[in-house]
Amino acid sequence: MKPNIILPLFAIAGVAGFAQAAKPTVDAAIGEYKQVSGVSGNLNSIGSDTLNNLMTLWAEGFNALYPNVNVQIEGKGSATGPPALIEGTAQIAPMSRAMKAEEIDAFEKKFGYKPTEIKVSVDALAVFAHKDNPIKGLTLAQVDSIFSSTRKAGGQDITTWDQVGLSDWAGRAISLYGRNSASGTYGFFKEVALAKGDFKNTVKEQPGSSAVVQGISSDIYGLGYSGIGYMTSGVRAVPLGTEDGKFFEASYENCISGDFPLARFLYLYINRKPDAPADTLTAEFIKYVVSKAGQEIVIKDGYFPIPAAVSEESVKFVK
């Protein structure tokens, strides 16, 4: 069964028509950001490395509108976000996965209500190979057999490139790159691609997404995973599929349609009391992020924009 992460959420939002748009563009129904007066202060963001570049670009755009705002960003992994929200050291927790039940429970135990989840971008969690690697595609079962020691998809252990069809590379070991356990990307890949199995101890854990991509770009036999926004000219995103023999590119169209099996949302979490508006600084930053300007930045950074229905939902959370 295909692990359809994005499609049900988009179908509920009533935006099935987005599957026709191959090239990412901001939904025409998403409005411009409207600047307001009296916005100043310090905004602290702690969480995802995947969202590090996006947060920096959003902060720069926001700061151009509000010079009296100071945005500080720390991106060491999604797992660092929930504790920062709970401890009050950050107003925003960027995460490349949804909060775990135990993280939500810890927050609720402290405040008496759940954190507010804001969907801010769509990402294709790509399996990257070196740019000169001729592999045409991989099934999720093969990805599991390559990266996992437990192989919950039921496949045989895969360690060399000829085992996935590259006969010219017979005996050449697949050199694996991945993230550390604090990473939301690590957690998402473990849950979906490895069916909650365990990683092989031969995966070279990297501190950040850019390090994964850099490692693969300098290793012709390398294979690793990272958000599509970190793609460079030195790597290529391997088309992925299921057992029906069809492979799908890590494209906007395939993420929205649900055909690309590792599509996901990227999130910002905030501390907001139920039925109460967020503080002005946090609220305006969120409004900026999900506005036309904020979503144009998403495309500029190599990720995919959210539909208008998701943007409208996010704005309602902070009003």
Buried (B, 14 or more C-beta within 10 A) or exposed (E): EBBBBBBEBBEEBEBEEBBEBEEBEBBEEBBEBEEEEEBEBEBBBBBBBBBBBBBBBBBEBBBEBBEEBEBEBBBBBBBBBBBBBBEEEBBBBBBBBBBBEEBBEBBEEEBEBBBBBBBBBBBBBBBBBBEEBEBEBBBBBBBBBBBBEEBEBEBEEBBBBEBBEBEEBEEBEBBBBBBBEBBBBBBBBBBBBBBEBEBBEEBBBBBBBBBBBBBBBEBBBBBBBBBBBBBBEBBBBBBBBBEEEEBBBBBBBBBBBBBBBBBBBBBBBBBBEEEEEBBBBBBBBBBBBBBBBBBBBBBEBBBBBBBBBBBBBBBEBBE
